[in-house]
Structures are given as C-alpha cells and as structure tokens.
Amino acid sequence: MNKFPWAKFRTTKAGIKLNTKLDLRTKIPSLINVSNAQKHENATLGEMELNENDTVVFDRGYTNYRQYASFCNTNIWFVSPLKVNVDYKAVNEIHVTDKKIVSDELIQMTSLTAVKNNLPLLTNSMDAEAYDVAEIYRQRWQIELIFKSIKQK
C-alpha cells in the first residue's frame, strides 16, 4: 500500500495486475500494462495493444469468447487453457504421433457443463501443430518468472 496507494484492493492490501507482451525471441517484455488488481482479467483484453499475426497466450482468468472471436476476425492468434466447465463437441480429430499430446481436435463450443481433461488448450491457429501449441503455452511461464522477479524486489 505504501508503494502503490492507487492500487488499494482491500482495507489493508493493495494489488496490481501486469499484462505483459513478451517477445519470445528475446525474452524481453515489449509492453507492460499496469492496472489495479480489482479489474477482472478478461476486462483488460480489449485494452491490449495487439497487432495482426501476434500470438497471445492467456491463463483461464482471461477467458472471453467474444474477444476470442474478435481475434479470429483480426488475424490475432491465441492459446488458452479451455475452462473446465465448457462443453464442446469434436468436429474433427487430427492424428498425433507425439506421446505427450493426448489428442488434437477441431472443436465446436456447445453449452456449459463439467469436463475433466489433462490441460485442454484452445487455439484459433489452424496451421499450428498440437505440440507447437503446447510449447507456446509452456513459454507463457517466462512471464511468470518475470512476475516472480518483480515480486521479490
């Protein structure tokens, strides 16, 4: 609260959120958007400075299907874990040879119900191989390392 009085989150706590655009080639953030922690993650998607052909990686807190549809229309690619309460049907199954990949399916969203899977990832990049999508999501942890470093200072 002493460092960020504008970020009052609770009576005795302050909190900030950092939305980060990371260049995976250099591992250097190209954009960091700082906001009050009271703002929900998926409300910040429209504020991100994204360009055509950017690939965006989210955690579940950012799930916003309307925004994802907008990304599809503007050639912005995304990878996000599928929420556990989402119901979908497989439209097409794609053969995978990598044993680390359980399945690769083209899906259609239906309605909300409980689903149990390992870590289903959602993407709109139809040209990406399943392993590459998983690797893109794994690289998201580079941002978590940056956050950990910031929190320790």
Backbone as a chain_set.jsonl record, in Angstrom:
{"seq": "MNKFPWAKFRTTKAGIKLNTKLDLRTKIPSLINVSNAQKHENATLGEMELNENDTVVFDRGYTNYRQYASFCNTNIWFVSPLKVNVDYKAVNEIHVTDKKIVSDELIQMTSLTAVKNNLPLLTNSMDAEAYDVAEIYRQRWQIELIFKSIKQK", "coords": {"N": [[0.826, -1.193, 0.0], [2.074, 1.166, 0.568], [3.775, 1.613, -1.605], [2.092, 1.623, -3.842], [-0.412, 3.394, -3.577], [-2.656, 3.976, -5.114], [-3.56, 1.561, -5.868], [-5.302, 0.319, -4.132], [-6.788, -2.495, -2.836], [-8.051, -4.061, -0.929], [-9.068, -3.398, 2.453], [-6.655, -3.413, 3.909], [-4.822, -4.051, 2.008], [-3.037, -3.705, -1.065], [-3.083, -4.132, -4.592], [-1.743, -5.028, -7.748], [-2.083, -5.576, -11.285], [-0.299, -7.003, -13.914], [-0.272, -6.89, -17.255], [1.376, -8.375, -19.8], [3.283, -8.084, -22.743], [5.3, -10.197, -24.34], [8.284, -10.651, -26.079], [9.08, -13.535, -27.485], [11.372, -14.313, -28.774], [13.459, -12.751, -27.791], [12.993, -12.787, -25.106], [12.254, -10.556, -23.719], [10.095, -8.168, -22.306], [7.859, -6.349, -24.359], [5.826, -4.703, -23.851], [4.226, -3.555, -20.976], [1.394, -3.451, -19.155], [0.046, -1.84, -16.484], [-2.332, -2.222, -13.954], [-5.012, -1.685, -11.564], [-5.64, -4.272, -9.243], [-8.273, -4.897, -8.83], [-9.652, -4.897, -11.187], [-11.097, -7.13, -13.421], [-9.488, -9.833, -15.151], [-10.417, -10.584, -17.791], [-11.615, -8.286, -18.634], [-9.612, -6.692, -19.486], [-8.651, -7.469, -21.937], [-9.439, -6.166, -24.361], [-7.993, -3.838, -24.139], [-5.378, -4.358, -24.654], [-2.465, -3.824, -26.589], [-2.392, -5.089, -29.487], [-1.179, -6.628, -32.477], [-1.784, -7.512, -35.925], [-1.24, -10.917, -36.626], [0.05, -11.379, -34.194], [0.674, -13.639, -31.495], [-1.144, -14.609, -28.791], [-1.073, -15.542, -25.424], [-2.931, -16.871, -22.848], [-4.065, -17.245, -19.408], [-6.595, -19.133, -17.636], [-8.17, -17.158, -16.396], [-8.531, -15.129, -18.194], [-10.424, -15.882, -20.008], [-12.601, -15.137, -22.53], [-14.933, -15.397, -24.698], [-16.154, -13.819, -26.675], [-14.194, -11.905, -27.175], [-12.214, -13.609, -28.11], [-13.406, -14.414, -30.512], [-13.295, -11.984, -31.861], [-10.518, -11.784, -32.129], [-10.124, -13.844, -33.974], [-11.238, -12.686, -36.243], [-9.451, -10.661, -36.768], [-6.988, -11.687, -37.336], [-5.364, -12.353, -35.132], [-3.69, -14.555, -33.159], [-4.397, -17.007, -30.689], [-3.712, -18.804, -27.638], [-5.081, -20.66, -25.113], [-5.911, -22.132, -21.987], [-8.6, -24.392, -21.944], [-11.587, -23.735, -20.284], [-12.689, -25.563, -17.42], [-15.403, -25.945, -17.178], [-16.566, -25.935, -19.659], [-18.488, -27.001, -22.408], [-18.181, -28.945, -25.288], [-18.123, -30.182, -28.656], [-16.341, -32.591, -30.542], [-15.389, -31.917, -33.788], [-13.644, -32.719, -35.694], [-11.021, -35.049, -35.618], [-7.545, -34.902, -35.298], [-4.735, -36.62, -36.349], [-2.152, -37.529, -34.118], [1.296, -37.957, -33.354], [3.065, -37.552, -31.335], [3.668, -38.628, -28.123], [3.25, -37.119, -25.864], [1.128, -35.542, -26.376], [-2.234, -35.813, -25.902], [-4.586, -35.695, -27.47], [-5.683, -34.121, -30.529], [-7.96, -31.967, -31.583], [-10.433, -30.507, -33.692], [-12.782, -28.373, -32.55], [-16.217, -27.604, -31.622], [-17.874, -25.219, -29.802], [-20.408, -25.855, -27.402], [-22.512, -26.048, -24.925], [-22.369, -25.038, -21.413], [-20.905, -27.306, -19.223], [-19.558, -29.643, -16.841], [-16.251, -30.687, -17.478], [-13.617, -33.021, -17.588], [-10.286, -33.055, -18.102], [-6.785, -33.385, -19.049], [-5.025, -30.924, -19.645], [-6.652, -29.172, -21.545], [-6.088, -27.211, -24.397], [-7.055, -24.258, -26.045], [-7.101, -22.913, -29.269], [-6.956, -20.673, -32.079], [-5.372, -21.061, -34.198], [-5.114, -22.705, -36.931], [-3.092, -23.763, -38.448], [-1.066, -24.519, -36.782], [0.813, -27.098, -35.223], [-0.147, -29.557, -32.788], [1.796, -30.027, -30.799], [3.323, -27.692, -31.014], [1.484, -25.765, -30.193], [1.17, -26.52, -27.517], [3.772, -26.018, -26.675], [3.941, -23.25, -27.042], [2.155, -22.433, -25.058], [3.555, -23.377, -22.839], [5.739, -21.648, -22.883], [4.598, -19.394, -21.853], [5.175, -19.359, -19.204], [7.518, -17.991, -18.942], [6.81, -15.356, -18.557], [5.671, -15.564, -16.038], [7.982, -16.013, -14.558], [9.198, -13.52, -14.789], [7.319, -11.981, -13.357], [7.622, -13.152, -10.826], [10.22, -12.357, -10.232], [9.853, -9.575, -10.066], [8.119, -9.404, -7.858], [9.797, -10.164, -5.81], [11.417, -8.047, -5.299]], "CA": [[0.0, 0.0, 0.0], [2.961, 2.321, 0.587], [4.347, 1.838, -2.929], [1.039, 1.848, -4.834], [-1.654, 3.746, -2.88], [-3.747, 3.98, -6.087], [-3.938, 0.175, -6.139], [-5.984, -0.24, -2.966], [-7.555, -3.661, -3.239], [-8.858, -4.334, 0.256], [-8.819, -2.413, 3.501], [-5.246, -3.37, 4.312], [-3.986, -4.574, 0.929], [-3.054, -3.124, -2.407], [-2.726, -5.157, -5.571], [-1.65, -4.586, -9.136], [-2.024, -6.605, -12.32], [0.605, -6.674, -15.01], [-0.486, -7.581, -18.522], [2.688, -8.266, -20.425], [3.525, -8.577, -24.091], [6.666, -10.689, -24.287], [8.892, -11.106, -27.324], [9.655, -14.837, -27.138], [12.721, -14.458, -29.347], [14.442, -12.078, -26.932], [12.556, -12.965, -23.705], [12.153, -9.211, -23.15], [8.762, -7.598, -22.479], [7.765, -5.196, -25.247], [4.758, -3.87, -23.314], [3.696, -3.948, -19.673], [0.256, -2.618, -18.783], [-0.175, -1.963, -15.048], [-3.665, -1.774, -13.551], [-5.462, -2.069, -10.23], [-5.994, -5.695, -9.201], [-9.726, -5.074, -8.763], [-10.17, -5.06, -12.544], [-11.039, -8.547, -13.82], [-8.579, -10.078, -16.265], [-10.982, -10.585, -19.141], [-11.997, -6.922, -18.994], [-8.429, -6.0, -19.988], [-8.246, -7.972, -23.255], [-9.628, -5.155, -25.393], [-7.044, -2.741, -23.937], [-4.024, -4.766, -25.027], [-2.005, -3.339, -27.891], [-2.054, -6.274, -30.271], [-1.05, -6.414, -33.913], [-2.09, -8.662, -36.772], [-0.295, -12.035, -36.555], [0.546, -11.632, -32.842], [0.148, -14.804, -30.804], [-1.432, -14.215, -27.431], [-1.231, -16.697, -24.548], [-3.681, -16.469, -21.657], [-4.474, -18.262, -18.456], [-8.059, -19.272, -17.626], [-8.834, -15.944, -15.939], [-8.767, -14.232, -19.325], [-11.38, -16.465, -20.95], [-13.631, -14.215, -23.012], [-15.163, -15.957, -26.029], [-16.423, -12.728, -27.637], [-12.899, -11.341, -27.553], [-11.543, -14.62, -28.929], [-13.999, -14.316, -31.853], [-12.721, -10.784, -32.452], [-9.162, -12.137, -32.537], [-10.223, -14.645, -35.204], [-11.554, -11.778, -37.344], [-8.361, -9.703, -36.977], [-5.739, -12.443, -37.513], [-4.572, -12.433, -33.913], [-3.754, -15.963, -32.775], [-4.369, -17.158, -29.239], [-3.664, -20.105, -26.978], [-5.625, -20.508, -23.775], [-6.483, -23.373, -21.471], [-10.057, -24.464, -22.006], [-12.158, -23.759, -18.933], [-13.157, -26.908, -17.078], [-16.861, -26.031, -17.248], [-17.015, -25.679, -21.023], [-18.915, -28.199, -23.135], [-17.896, -28.832, -26.704], [-18.113, -31.461, -29.374], [-15.251, -32.707, -31.509], [-15.854, -31.899, -35.169], [-12.656, -33.468, -36.468], [-9.851, -35.446, -34.836], [-6.319, -34.819, -36.085], [-3.798, -37.658, -35.912], [-0.932, -37.055, -33.465], [2.29, -39.004, -33.119], [3.792, -37.224, -30.112], [3.013, -39.288, -26.993], [2.917, -36.122, -24.843], [-0.141, -34.939, -26.784], [-3.293, -36.809, -25.741], [-5.411, -35.628, -28.676], [-5.736, -32.847, -31.235], [-9.305, -31.966, -32.167], [-11.132, -29.292, -34.083], [-13.984, -28.462, -31.722], [-17.266, -26.597, -31.702], [-18.422, -24.974, -28.47], [-21.845, -26.108, -27.297], [-23.005, -25.354, -23.727], [-21.511, -25.19, -20.236], [-21.029, -28.45, -18.311], [-18.248, -30.015, -16.293], [-15.396, -31.513, -18.323], [-12.352, -33.347, -16.922], [-9.209, -33.367, -19.052], [-5.47, -33.039, -18.527], [-4.992, -29.477, -19.806], [-7.044, -28.874, -22.924], [-5.736, -25.864, -24.844], [-7.887, -23.719, -27.102], [-6.383, -22.003, -30.16], [-7.564, -20.425, -33.376], [-4.32, -21.229, -35.2], [-5.365, -23.992, -37.572], [-1.859, -24.248, -39.068], [-0.104, -24.936, -35.754], [0.787, -28.482, -34.756], [-0.537, -29.646, -31.372], [2.992, -29.863, -29.962], [3.705, -26.283, -31.04], [0.517, -25.052, -29.348], [1.555, -26.819, -26.129], [5.046, -25.326, -26.412], [3.616, -21.819, -26.901], [1.586, -22.25, -23.721], [4.631, -23.579, -21.871], [6.553, -20.43, -22.886], [3.908, -18.401, -21.033], [5.784, -19.347, -17.878], [8.577, -16.985, -18.931], [6.209, -14.165, -17.96], [5.548, -15.841, -14.61], [9.31, -15.806, -13.967], [9.371, -12.064, -14.692], [6.482, -11.539, -12.241], [8.254, -13.619, -9.584], [11.367, -11.484, -10.006], [9.327, -8.27, -9.645], [7.559, -9.536, -6.509], [10.857, -10.354, -4.831], [12.184, -6.794, -5.134]], "C": [[0.866, 1.251, 0.0], [3.482, 2.651, -0.799], [3.294, 2.195, -3.975], [-0.287, 2.192, -4.154], [-2.869, 3.769, -3.813], [-4.284, 2.57, -6.329], [-4.622, -0.476, -4.94], [-6.94, -1.332, -3.438], [-8.53, -4.065, -2.139], [-8.49, -3.294, 1.304], [-7.344, -2.278, 3.82], [-4.298, -3.845, 3.208], [-4.114, -3.73, -0.327], [-2.648, -4.237, -3.366], [-2.696, -4.578, -6.972], [-1.672, -5.802, -10.051], [-1.104, -6.097, -13.407], [0.224, -7.523, -16.217], [0.757, -7.316, -19.354], [2.698, -8.831, -21.817], [5.015, -8.915, -24.151], [7.121, -11.123, -25.675], [9.616, -12.413, -27.009], [11.039, -15.054, -27.737], [13.77, -13.892, -28.409], [14.181, -12.307, -25.444], [12.476, -11.627, -22.962], [10.739, -8.696, -23.366], [8.799, -6.396, -23.428], [6.66, -4.247, -24.791], [4.372, -4.429, -21.952], [2.607, -2.944, -19.33], [-0.038, -2.877, -17.311], [-1.562, -1.43, -14.726], [-3.947, -2.225, -12.121], [-5.945, -3.515, -10.273], [-7.501, -5.931, -9.136], [-10.333, -5.309, -10.144], [-10.009, -6.52, -12.969], [-10.204, -8.706, -15.082], [-9.254, -9.952, -17.632], [-11.52, -9.224, -19.564], [-10.823, -6.161, -19.612], [-8.031, -6.428, -21.401], [-8.352, -6.915, -24.35], [-8.649, -3.999, -25.297], [-5.623, -3.094, -24.373], [-3.69, -4.268, -26.427], [-1.496, -4.525, -28.692], [-2.051, -5.937, -31.749], [-1.424, -7.681, -34.667], [-0.924, -9.646, -36.726], [0.406, -12.182, -35.21], [-0.053, -12.94, -32.351], [0.044, -14.446, -29.337], [-1.673, -15.476, -26.603], [-1.865, -16.216, -23.249], [-3.763, -17.599, -20.653], [-6.007, -18.245, -18.412], [-8.798, -18.003, -17.216], [-9.19, -14.996, -17.067], [-9.811, -14.762, -20.306], [-12.497, -15.485, -21.254], [-13.891, -14.6, -24.462], [-15.508, -14.901, -27.073], [-15.107, -12.111, -28.12], [-12.131, -12.322, -28.423], [-12.075, -14.583, -30.359], [-13.461, -13.093, -32.588], [-11.286, -11.046, -32.92], [-9.178, -12.928, -33.844], [-10.448, -13.744, -36.424], [-10.426, -10.805, -37.669], [-7.0, -10.374, -37.1], [-4.792, -12.294, -36.326], [-4.777, -13.844, -33.383], [-3.671, -16.07, -31.264], [-4.25, -18.619, -28.837], [-4.12, -19.867, -25.552], [-6.091, -21.865, -23.272], [-7.998, -23.299, -21.568], [-10.592, -24.53, -20.582], [-12.752, -25.139, -18.665], [-14.673, -27.046, -17.192], [-17.409, -25.779, -18.65], [-17.396, -26.995, -21.693], [-18.678, -27.942, -24.615], [-18.04, -30.196, -27.349], [-16.964, -31.431, -30.375], [-15.848, -32.789, -32.907], [-14.934, -32.747, -36.037], [-11.486, -33.815, -35.555], [-8.643, -35.485, -35.758], [-5.326, -35.822, -35.5], [-2.555, -37.011, -35.295], [0.003, -38.235, -33.227], [3.072, -38.772, -31.842], [3.039, -37.792, -28.91], [2.653, -38.315, -25.868], [1.582, -35.445, -25.134], [-1.213, -36.021, -26.735], [-4.182, -36.855, -26.969], [-5.33, -34.228, -29.264], [-7.055, -32.851, -31.98], [-9.708, -30.57, -32.596], [-12.466, -29.38, -33.36], [-14.984, -27.365, -32.057], [-17.831, -26.447, -30.304], [-19.914, -25.266, -28.495], [-22.367, -25.377, -26.067], [-22.085, -25.644, -22.551], [-21.879, -26.426, -19.425], [-19.645, -28.774, -17.802], [-17.527, -30.952, -17.249], [-14.117, -31.792, -17.551], [-11.357, -33.8, -17.979], [-7.884, -33.037, -18.407], [-5.319, -31.519, -18.531], [-5.368, -29.177, -21.248], [-6.729, -27.423, -23.256], [-6.602, -25.487, -26.025], [-7.033, -22.778, -27.936], [-7.196, -21.776, -31.422], [-6.546, -20.558, -34.498], [-4.435, -22.621, -35.808], [-4.113, -24.582, -38.218], [-0.857, -24.793, -38.052], [-0.294, -26.41, -35.408], [0.454, -28.478, -33.258], [0.661, -29.446, -30.449], [3.406, -28.395, -29.896], [2.765, -25.437, -30.177], [0.864, -25.275, -27.876], [2.839, -26.09, -25.756], [4.821, -23.815, -26.244], [3.046, -21.564, -25.511], [2.664, -22.411, -22.651], [5.503, -22.327, -21.773], [5.913, -19.299, -22.086], [4.568, -18.293, -19.659], [6.983, -18.424, -17.805], [8.061, -15.696, -18.29], [6.063, -14.365, -16.457], [6.891, -15.652, -13.896], [9.617, -14.32, -13.813], [8.574, -11.532, -13.503], [7.114, -11.934, -10.91], [9.439, -12.72, -9.223], [10.915, -10.122, -9.497], [8.836, -8.334, -8.211], [8.636, -9.655, -5.442], [11.656, -9.085, -4.567], [11.551, -5.902, -4.1]], "O": [[0.447, 2.29, -0.51], [3.621, 3.823, -1.148], [3.563, 2.975, -4.889], [-1.201, 1.368, -4.15], [-3.998, 3.599, -3.352], [-5.346, 2.405, -6.929], [-4.53, -1.69, -4.755], [-7.779, -1.119, -4.313], [-9.693, -4.372, -2.404], [-7.677, -2.407, 1.044], [-6.835, -1.169, 3.984], [-3.104, -4.02, 3.45], [-5.153, -3.13, -0.603], [-1.947, -5.173, -2.981], [-3.523, -3.74, -7.331], [-1.325, -6.911, -9.644], [-1.127, -4.921, -13.772], [0.383, -8.744, -16.195], [1.136, -6.166, -19.58], [2.186, -9.924, -22.058], [5.871, -8.04, -24.029], [6.425, -11.873, -26.361], [10.65, -12.403, -26.341], [11.798, -15.893, -27.252], [14.844, -14.472, -28.245], [15.054, -12.048, -24.614], [12.612, -11.573, -21.74], [10.222, -8.771, -24.481], [9.668, -5.532, -23.31], [6.563, -3.122, -25.279], [4.21, -5.639, -21.795], [2.86, -1.743, -19.226], [-0.339, -4.008, -16.928], [-1.935, -0.339, -15.156], [-3.218, -3.036, -11.551], [-6.587, -3.93, -11.237], [-7.958, -7.051, -9.363], [-11.425, -5.868, -10.249], [-8.915, -7.078, -12.886], [-10.205, -7.844, -15.961], [-8.728, -9.292, -18.528], [-11.848, -9.029, -20.734], [-11.02, -5.097, -20.2], [-7.155, -5.806, -22.003], [-7.449, -6.785, -25.176], [-8.482, -3.252, -26.261], [-4.762, -2.217, -24.451], [-4.529, -4.289, -27.328], [-0.332, -4.914, -28.591], [-2.808, -5.085, -32.216], [-1.385, -8.782, -34.117], [0.239, -9.246, -36.78], [1.286, -13.033, -35.082], [-1.159, -13.308, -32.744], [1.022, -14.031, -28.715], [-2.395, -16.375, -27.034], [-1.387, -15.266, -22.629], [-3.56, -18.764, -20.993], [-6.638, -17.428, -19.084], [-9.933, -17.788, -17.641], [-10.064, -14.144, -16.907], [-10.052, -14.137, -21.339], [-13.237, -15.06, -20.367], [-13.156, -14.183, -25.358], [-15.183, -15.076, -28.248], [-14.931, -11.834, -29.306], [-11.466, -11.915, -29.376], [-11.305, -14.703, -31.313], [-13.201, -13.15, -33.79], [-10.887, -10.58, -33.987], [-8.341, -12.705, -34.719], [-9.916, -14.006, -37.502], [-10.436, -10.186, -38.733], [-5.969, -9.711, -36.982], [-3.583, -12.132, -36.492], [-5.912, -14.277, -33.181], [-2.951, -15.302, -30.626], [-4.627, -19.53, -29.574], [-3.61, -18.983, -24.864], [-6.613, -22.666, -24.048], [-8.597, -22.257, -21.302], [-10.092, -25.305, -19.766], [-13.254, -25.798, -19.575], [-15.177, -28.165, -17.293], [-18.584, -25.448, -18.809], [-16.688, -27.992, -21.552], [-18.943, -26.852, -25.122], [-18.076, -31.225, -26.674], [-16.658, -30.398, -30.97], [-16.708, -33.628, -33.177], [-15.372, -33.403, -36.982], [-11.014, -32.965, -34.8], [-8.705, -36.032, -36.859], [-5.11, -35.856, -34.289], [-1.98, -36.079, -35.856], [-0.431, -39.35, -32.939], [3.683, -39.702, -31.316], [1.872, -37.456, -28.709], [1.839, -38.647, -25.007], [0.977, -34.845, -24.246], [-1.119, -37.027, -27.438], [-4.501, -37.937, -27.462], [-4.956, -33.273, -28.583], [-7.252, -33.642, -32.902], [-9.37, -29.58, -31.947], [-13.204, -30.35, -33.534], [-14.655, -26.353, -32.676], [-18.224, -27.434, -29.682], [-20.602, -24.969, -29.472], [-22.643, -24.18, -26.153], [-21.129, -26.41, -22.679], [-23.021, -26.578, -18.992], [-18.658, -28.226, -18.293], [-18.12, -31.897, -17.769], [-13.579, -30.885, -16.917], [-11.567, -34.803, -18.662], [-7.857, -32.461, -17.319], [-5.478, -30.893, -17.483], [-4.492, -28.953, -22.084], [-7.062, -26.516, -22.493], [-6.852, -26.308, -26.907], [-6.32, -21.937, -27.389], [-8.031, -22.603, -31.787], [-6.837, -20.2, -35.639], [-3.915, -23.593, -35.262], [-4.076, -25.779, -38.506], [0.102, -25.464, -38.432], [-1.419, -26.9, -35.313], [0.741, -27.51, -32.553], [0.55, -28.767, -29.428], [3.797, -27.909, -28.834], [3.205, -24.501, -29.509], [0.856, -24.335, -27.083], [2.972, -25.599, -24.635], [5.448, -23.185, -25.393], [3.413, -20.587, -24.858], [2.685, -21.667, -21.671], [5.96, -21.982, -20.683], [6.595, -18.355, -21.686], [4.518, -17.238, -19.028], [7.433, -18.097, -16.706], [8.793, -15.025, -17.563], [6.305, -13.439, -15.683], [6.928, -15.185, -12.758], [10.225, -13.906, -12.825], [9.084, -10.725, -12.726], [7.138, -11.137, -9.972], [9.634, -12.369, -8.06], [11.534, -9.569, -8.588], [9.102, -7.425, -7.425], [8.409, -9.285, -4.29], [12.504, -9.074, -3.674], [12.057, -4.813, -3.831]]}, "num_chains": 1, "name": "protein.A"}
